Amino acid sequence: MRAIPDKGRRRGNGRPTLSLVFAVLVAVAFLPAELRAQTAAPSTPRPSAAAPEQPAPQVPDADMQRQQAQLDGVKRELDQIEQALADAKLDDAALMKLRDRLEPPAQQLASFIANVGPKVDDLNQRVALLAPKNPDIPETQDSARLREQVTTSRDAAVGLLAGANSLQVQAGQLATRIADRRRAAFAERTFQQSPSIISPSLWETVLSTAPFFGGLLTRTVLAWLRSLQSEMDTQKTFELVLAALLALFVAWPGRRFISRLIRKAEARRPASALSAALGAALLAIEGAALPLLAGTLFLNTLEELNIAPPRLFTLIEPLVMAPAWVLAARSIVHALVAPGVPRLRLVSATDDGAKTLLRFVTAAVATVGIATIFEAAAQSVGAPISYSVVIKGVASLALSSLLVATLRRAAQADAAAEAACLGPYVDPGGKLGGFGRILGWAAAATLTLAALLGYVAFAWFMAHQMLWAGALFAMTTIALALINAVAAQMQRRDTAIARFAHLQMGLPERALEQAGALIGGGLKAATLALAVILLLAPWGVESGNIFEALQGVIFGFSVAGVTISISSL
């Protein structure tokens, strides 16, 4: 019997193979989905392996924001000043306004740097202290966070300080540019050449047009006076009359009354250097201040009442202030040389010389005042520049003539004194020294030559400078005499000043002499420095430049790597 093949068993043996293949295919089909699901699902960190928290970004505090806003405001102000300085047509008044406008931002920057600088140093020290000491020891999270906060604050403060320093450099450059522009404008204005005072064409122009401008000025003044009837009411009239009477009383009888009181008080006290110096100082102060104060009071009243047009106000101002300046100058001369009272004289001078000096100063100041009035009148009607040249040139020549006449009279007085002396000549003192005569003749020659050669502006400037230098000399002499007298009184133990210094200020008696010498020397140095600054101020020299020069002389300046200074001698 043939054996029948076992087909059923073959089928049974092939089913496991097909099932295995099918299972593999299903697994492969579902494997990418599981991988995608695992990739998309976020991994849940275990609590033991938690990641460190990221520090929050540092937000500038309110103080930093306020300081940055302050610097931004200063920068805007400096940029506006620099933009205004770009105008090439700025005059001296506009440049002075820019200089005054620059001072507050410059002071603000200096104060800002002084406040932020120590803060930066302190933050640098804190950052250095918080730095890791040993790289092998891991840094804690709190230490790292604190160090990062301090570093961020330090960087912000350093940025503010750098910005402030940069703005300070810009402010210094602007100040230098303003000073240079003022000096250049001063030189151009002062040394500008004009027609000579003896030019025929100049005088022909002035004389031919003088009737026209004179009539125009007359009509302008009369029209203003007629308009006052409608503009003035009872209240304005009362205020104007009261201001005029008060100014007149203060400038004339009030000043003379106070001067007599000062002289009577000096006569009652024992003669001493302190009494003479104190009386001279009081006489100069009240005699110069009261007339100027009275004139200023009257002008302010006119300006507040608004009864004068601007072009006539420029004429009224010198009309009021010229007599005030004459009275002030006479008071200063009286305080310095005391005509008729030799014991109160602070400088060596004869009574004749004192009276001559008083007459010369009165005539010189009056000449300048009259010239200023005529120039203001010409400007009020729009007269050409030739009028200003003639007025200033004639005034300069008049001042030169007055100076020459005074010098010649002083020389004749000295020669007469020598001729009248019997026997060997004994110098009585009070003469005008050789150096003073040289300066006088040099000033007279400068005024004359400048006016004749066409440099009328320079001659007029030198005339003002001559009077200004004389006033500074007188006031400085009075101040030095007062300082010397006070220092001498302090060095003596039996005076009221010495007793006050010993009992009230606590100075020992053995130190009074040294303290008096030290205080006197310091005050005299400060007085002389102030006089030099005031003397050079009209020449366009800034006080900061003078102080820098004095600082360089005292503390040293370098030449070829070698420092030269008075303090090192």
SVG drawing of the C-alpha trace seen along z (x, -y; Angstrom):
<svg xmlns="http://www.w3.org/2000/svg" viewBox="-4 -180 78 182">
<polyline fill="none" stroke="black" stroke-width="0.4" points="0.0,0.0 1.5,-3.3 2.2,-5.7 0.2,-8.8 2.2,-12.1 1.5,-13.9 0.3,-17.2 -1.5,-18.2 1.7,-18.2 3.5,-20.2 0.9,-22.9 1.1,-22.7 4.9,-23.2 4.6,-26.3 2.1,-28.3 4.6,-29.2 6.9,-30.7 4.2,-32.9 3.1,-34.0 6.6,-35.0 6.9,-37.0 3.6,-38.7 4.5,-39.7 7.8,-41.2 6.0,-43.3 3.5,-44.6 6.3,-45.5 8.2,-47.4 5.0,-49.3 4.4,-50.5 8.0,-51.2 8.2,-54.7 5.0,-55.9 6.3,-54.9 9.6,-56.7 7.8,-59.8 5.6,-59.7 8.6,-59.4 10.4,-62.3 7.4,-64.6 6.6,-63.8 8.6,-66.0 10.9,-64.1 10.0,-64.5 13.1,-65.3 13.7,-63.4 13.6,-65.3 17.1,-64.4 18.5,-65.7 16.7,-69.1 18.5,-71.7 19.6,-75.0 17.3,-78.0 18.4,-80.6 19.0,-84.1 16.4,-86.7 17.8,-89.5 19.0,-92.5 16.7,-95.5 18.3,-98.9 17.3,-100.4 15.6,-103.8 18.8,-105.5 20.6,-104.4 17.7,-105.4 17.6,-108.8 21.3,-109.4 21.1,-108.3 18.2,-110.7 20.3,-113.4 23.2,-112.8 20.9,-112.7 19.6,-116.1 23.1,-117.5 24.1,-116.1 21.1,-117.7 22.0,-121.1 25.7,-120.7 24.6,-119.8 22.3,-122.8 25.2,-125.1 27.5,-123.5 24.9,-124.0 24.5,-127.7 28.2,-128.2 28.4,-127.1 26.9,-130.5 29.8,-132.7 28.0,-136.0 27.8,-135.8 28.8,-138.9 30.5,-139.2 27.1,-139.5 25.8,-136.3 29.1,-134.5 28.8,-135.6 25.3,-134.3 26.5,-130.9 29.3,-130.9 26.8,-131.6 24.5,-128.9 27.5,-126.4 28.3,-126.9 25.4,-125.0 25.9,-121.8 29.6,-121.9 29.0,-122.2 26.4,-119.5 28.9,-117.2 31.6,-117.9 29.2,-117.1 28.0,-113.9 31.6,-112.6 32.4,-113.4 29.4,-111.3 29.7,-108.4 33.5,-108.0 33.7,-106.7 30.7,-104.4 32.6,-102.8 35.6,-102.2 33.5,-100.6 31.8,-98.3 35.2,-97.3 36.3,-96.3 33.2,-94.3 33.6,-92.4 37.2,-91.6 36.1,-90.3 33.3,-88.1 35.6,-86.5 36.3,-82.7 39.4,-82.3 40.2,-78.7 39.2,-77.3 39.0,-73.8 36.2,-74.6 32.9,-74.9 31.1,-78.2 27.7,-78.2 24.6,-79.4 24.0,-82.3 27.6,-83.5 27.5,-83.4 24.1,-85.2 25.4,-87.9 28.6,-88.3 26.7,-88.7 24.4,-91.3 27.3,-93.3 29.2,-93.0 26.1,-94.3 25.8,-97.3 29.5,-98.0 29.3,-97.9 26.3,-100.2 28.1,-102.7 31.3,-102.5 29.2,-103.3 27.6,-106.3 31.1,-107.5 32.5,-107.1 29.6,-109.1 30.0,-111.8 33.7,-112.1 33.0,-112.3 30.5,-115.1 32.9,-116.9 35.5,-116.8 32.9,-118.2 32.0,-121.0 35.7,-121.9 36.1,-122.1 33.0,-124.3 34.3,-126.6 37.7,-126.8 35.9,-127.6 33.8,-130.3 36.9,-131.9 38.8,-131.8 35.9,-133.3 35.6,-136.1 39.4,-136.9 39.3,-136.9 36.2,-139.2 37.9,-141.5 41.1,-141.7 39.1,-142.3 37.0,-145.0 39.8,-146.7 42.4,-146.8 40.1,-147.5 41.5,-150.4 39.3,-153.4 39.9,-156.7 42.3,-158.9 40.9,-161.6 42.7,-164.2 41.2,-162.9 39.5,-165.7 37.0,-163.4 35.9,-162.2 35.3,-165.7 33.6,-166.7 31.1,-163.8 30.4,-164.6 30.0,-168.3 27.8,-168.0 25.4,-165.6 25.4,-167.1 22.4,-169.5 20.3,-166.6 21.0,-164.2 20.8,-167.0 17.4,-168.0 16.3,-164.4 17.4,-164.0 15.6,-167.2 12.4,-166.1 12.6,-162.7 13.1,-164.1 10.3,-166.7 7.9,-164.1 8.7,-161.9 8.1,-164.8 4.8,-165.6 3.7,-162.0 4.4,-161.9 1.3,-164.1 -0.9,-161.3 1.1,-158.4 1.7,-159.8 -1.1,-159.5 -1.0,-160.6 0.5,-157.4 3.3,-157.3 4.1,-160.9 4.3,-160.4 6.5,-157.4 8.8,-159.2 9.1,-162.3 9.7,-160.3 12.4,-158.2 14.1,-161.3 14.1,-163.1 15.3,-160.0 18.1,-159.4 19.2,-163.1 19.1,-163.1 21.1,-159.8 23.7,-160.9 24.4,-164.4 23.4,-165.6 23.2,-162.0 26.7,-161.1 28.2,-164.4 26.4,-163.9 27.8,-160.4 31.3,-161.5 31.3,-164.2 30.2,-161.7 33.1,-159.5 35.6,-162.3 34.2,-163.5 34.5,-160.0 38.1,-159.9 38.9,-163.2 37.6,-162.0 39.7,-158.9 43.5,-158.9 45.5,-159.0 46.5,-155.5 47.1,-153.5 43.9,-151.5 41.8,-154.6 43.0,-156.1 42.7,-152.9 39.2,-152.1 38.0,-155.7 39.4,-155.6 37.7,-152.3 34.3,-153.5 34.6,-156.7 35.5,-155.0 32.7,-152.4 29.9,-154.8 31.1,-157.6 31.2,-155.2 28.2,-153.1 25.6,-155.7 25.8,-157.7 25.8,-154.5 23.0,-153.1 20.9,-156.3 21.4,-156.3 20.5,-152.6 17.4,-153.2 16.2,-156.0 16.9,-154.0 15.0,-151.0 12.0,-153.2 12.0,-154.5 12.2,-151.0 9.4,-149.8 7.1,-152.7 7.9,-152.1 7.7,-155.7 10.8,-156.0 11.3,-154.2 14.3,-151.9 16.4,-154.1 16.0,-157.1 16.6,-154.9 20.2,-154.3 20.6,-158.1 19.0,-158.6 21.2,-156.0 24.6,-157.8 22.9,-161.1 22.0,-159.7 25.1,-157.6 27.8,-160.0 27.4,-162.3 27.2,-159.3 30.6,-158.0 32.2,-161.5 31.0,-161.5 32.2,-158.0 35.6,-158.8 36.0,-161.9 35.1,-159.9 37.8,-157.3 40.4,-160.0 39.3,-161.7 39.7,-158.4 43.1,-157.8 44.9,-161.1 42.6,-163.1 43.2,-166.6 43.6,-169.1 44.0,-166.3 47.6,-165.0 47.3,-162.7 44.6,-160.7 46.6,-160.3 47.3,-156.7 50.0,-157.5 52.9,-159.8 51.7,-163.0 51.8,-166.7 48.6,-168.7 49.2,-170.4 49.6,-167.0 46.5,-165.6 44.4,-168.5 46.0,-168.2 45.1,-164.5 41.6,-165.2 41.1,-167.8 42.7,-165.4 40.4,-162.5 37.3,-164.7 38.1,-166.1 39.1,-162.7 35.9,-160.9 33.8,-163.8 35.4,-163.7 34.6,-160.0 31.1,-160.6 30.4,-163.4 31.8,-161.3 29.6,-158.4 26.5,-160.7 27.3,-162.0 27.9,-158.5 24.6,-157.3 22.9,-160.3 24.4,-159.4 23.3,-155.8 19.7,-156.8 19.2,-158.4 21.1,-155.9 24.1,-158.2 26.9,-156.6 30.1,-155.1 32.0,-158.3 30.3,-160.0 31.6,-157.4 35.1,-157.7 35.1,-161.5 33.6,-161.4 36.0,-158.7 39.0,-160.2 38.4,-163.7 37.8,-162.3 41.1,-160.3 43.1,-163.4 41.4,-165.4 42.4,-162.7 46.0,-162.7 46.1,-166.5 44.8,-166.3 47.4,-163.7 50.3,-165.7 49.2,-168.9 49.1,-167.0 52.5,-165.6 54.0,-168.9 52.5,-170.6 53.9,-167.9 57.3,-168.4 57.1,-172.2 56.0,-171.8 59.0,-169.6 61.4,-172.0 60.0,-174.9 60.4,-173.0 64.0,-172.3 64.7,-176.0 63.1,-177.4 65.1,-175.2 67.9,-177.0 71.0,-174.9 71.1,-171.2 67.9,-169.9 65.8,-167.6 63.2,-165.6 59.9,-166.3 58.3,-163.2 55.0,-163.0 56.6,-163.4 55.4,-161.5 58.1,-158.8 60.1,-158.1 58.1,-154.9 54.8,-156.8 56.0,-159.5 57.1,-156.9 53.7,-155.2 51.9,-158.6 53.9,-159.7 53.6,-156.2 49.8,-156.4 49.6,-159.9 51.7,-158.8 49.6,-155.7 46.3,-157.6 47.6,-160.3 49.3,-158.0 46.3,-155.5 43.9,-158.4 46.1,-159.9 46.9,-156.6 43.3,-155.5 43.1,-153.0 40.4,-155.0 38.8,-151.9 42.1,-150.9 42.6,-154.5 39.1,-154.5 39.7,-151.1 43.0,-152.3 41.3,-155.4 38.8,-153.3 41.5,-150.9 43.6,-153.8 40.7,-155.0 39.9,-151.4 43.5,-150.7 43.6,-153.9 40.4,-152.9 41.8,-149.4 45.1,-150.9 43.3,-153.2 41.0,-150.5 43.8,-147.9 46.0,-150.5 43.1,-151.1 42.5,-147.4 46.2,-146.7 46.5,-149.5 43.5,-148.2 45.0,-144.6 48.4,-145.9 46.7,-147.9 44.6,-144.9 47.6,-142.5 49.7,-145.0 46.9,-145.4 46.6,-141.6 50.4,-141.2 50.2,-143.5 48.8,-141.9 47.2,-145.0 44.8,-145.8 41.1,-144.9 41.7,-142.8 44.4,-140.8 42.2,-140.3 39.4,-139.1 41.6,-136.6 42.9,-135.3 39.7,-135.2 37.0,-134.5 39.0,-132.6 41.1,-130.7 44.5,-131.6 47.4,-131.5 49.2,-134.7 52.5,-133.4 50.8,-132.6 49.2,-136.0 52.2,-137.4 52.6,-134.4 48.8,-134.4 48.7,-138.1 51.6,-137.7 50.0,-134.6 46.5,-136.2 47.9,-139.4 50.0,-137.7 47.1,-135.5 44.7,-138.4 47.3,-140.6 48.0,-137.8 44.2,-137.3 43.7,-141.0 46.5,-141.3 45.3,-138.2 41.8,-139.7 43.2,-143.0 45.1,-141.3 42.0,-139.4 39.9,-142.5 42.6,-144.4 42.9,-141.7 39.2,-141.0 38.5,-143.7 41.3,-142.2 39.2,-139.0 41.3,-136.9 39.3,-134.5 39.8,-134.1 40.3,-130.4 43.3,-130.9 44.9,-133.2 44.3,-130.6 45.7,-127.9 48.8,-130.0 49.3,-130.7 48.8,-127.0 51.4,-126.1 53.9,-128.6 53.3,-127.4 52.8,-123.7 55.0,-123.2 55.2,-123.0 57.2,-120.7 59.8,-121.7 61.7,-118.9 60.7,-116.4 61.9,-118.7 59.4,-120.0 59.9,-123.6 57.9,-125.0 58.2,-127.5 57.1,-125.0 60.1,-122.8 62.6,-125.5"/>
</svg>
